[in-house]
Amino acid sequence: MDKISLKKVIFNGLFIIVSLVYACKPNQIISRKVSKEIRNSPMLGKYQVGFALYDPSTKQMILEKDAGKYFTPASNTKLFTFYAGLKITPDSIPSLRYVERGDSLIFWGTGDPSLLHTLVKGTKAIQFLKNTDKKLFFAAGRYTGNFFGNGWSWDDYNDYYQPEITELPLFDNVVLVTSKQAGEMNIFPKIFNSCFTADSSNKAKNFYAQREFLVNKFHFPPVKTTANYEQQIPFKTGTNVTLTLLADTLKKEIQVVNKSLPANAKTIYSSKSDDVFRQLMLPSDNFVAEQLLLTYADQLGLEMNASKVIAAVQEKYLSELPDKPKWIDGSGLSRGNLFTPRSVIKLLDMIYKEVNNQERLFSMLPAGGKTGTLRNAYAKTDNPFVFGKTGTLSGVHNQSGYIITKKGKLLYYSFMNNNYVQPTAEVRKEMVRIMTFVHDNF
């Protein structure tokens, strides 16, 4: 090798080394400054905190604080449900399976949450059943789980965020009670009208309807509703309730048949997946999360059961995670879920690459100060810099997602706060302060 060639080799080698050192230096600065903010925070020292900040451009973790420890994720669990959907139902959600036999049409549920959903309004399957001139038979029994997920709080059965799980959900599996003017009480679906009665022994001063645990009997105090009142109450599900709702909608008779799903059953697809994913992520819809798992089971040819499909998803799609998650349900209502921040970071990277379109991805996530569950967390803005998923239970408040720094750098983060006794608003404020610091200083 001549002297000129040798000099070029040495120069190129030095250039690469210097470039790598220069590239790493900003991340070292970020790590040092953010670490100091976390270390000096009087709030974050009072409970368990897991934090991870990752630079996808260098494929390096910038900062980790207990990132390898397991935390209760709450609704950060929906990131896992979301990713599974990107892999299994990337275009549309299956709504019904069916076969035609002579003058009969036999159909099975797929768990489709968009079926007559209040906001997503999936109607293709309903129109299909409405337009057929064949006799309708519903084959029940595909879903083999309980009406609640594993580890759910049964005390919350009357709360809007915990509808029951079914193979053929309708109208979000909730009864809607509204009043535009004081003293009114409108109930939807209307078939539940006769299920509501005033309880003269209830001395409450404000209107609030309460369902009995195992039956569709709803009681309310003998007081007037306020103007613009709204309450969503999960109804007690069952095959009879489902068929009554469906028959009332179709204005047709539907009979029940005991028949397993054949391999040649056809599929009716309903809503676009992105529309359902937005409903899953922006308002953090627990109902949609749980029902989506059943649609994944349908598409994978599995038993319609949350534990079965979660096991299959972990084996097929999540083997690259650094720490095996303890994944129990689709929504995060279960405290049995346990994830590490560094596994969430890896998942965020997998999601980003799977979507492969930043604008599309960010449109499906809450945006800080603008949309979804992050709308009121950050300062109001038309140019949000945080796009991610929140997660809240008693003593749990988390954020995981993507952040765009002031200089335009994309970073991934997972910020988990567990076992605190302070008001959640204070925990949120400190988390937002740290993430805003990351944005403003880099």
Buried (B, 14 or more C-beta within 10 A) or exposed (E): EEEEEEEEEEEEEEEEEEEEEEEBEBBEEBBEBBBEBBEEBEBBEBBBBBBBBBBBEEEEBBBBBBBEBBBBBBBBBBBBBBBBBBBBBEEBBBBBBBBEEEEEBBBBBBBBBBBBBEEBEBBBBBEBBEEBEBBBBBBBBBBEBEBBBBEBBEEEBBBBBBBBBBBBBBBBBBBBBBBEEEEEBBBBBEBBEEBBEEBEEEEEEEBBBBBEEEEBEBBBBEBBBEEEBEBBBBBBBBBEBBBBBBBEBBEEEBEBEEBEBEEEBEBBBBBBBBBBBBBBBBBBBBBBBBBBBBBBBBBBEBBBBBBBBBEBBBEEBBEEBEBEBEBBBBBBBBBBBBBBBBBBBBBBBBBBEBBEEEEEBBBBBBBBBBBBBBBEBBEEEEEBBBBBBBBBBEBBBBBBBBBBBEEEBBBBBBBBBBEBEBEBEEBBEBBBEBBBBBBEBB
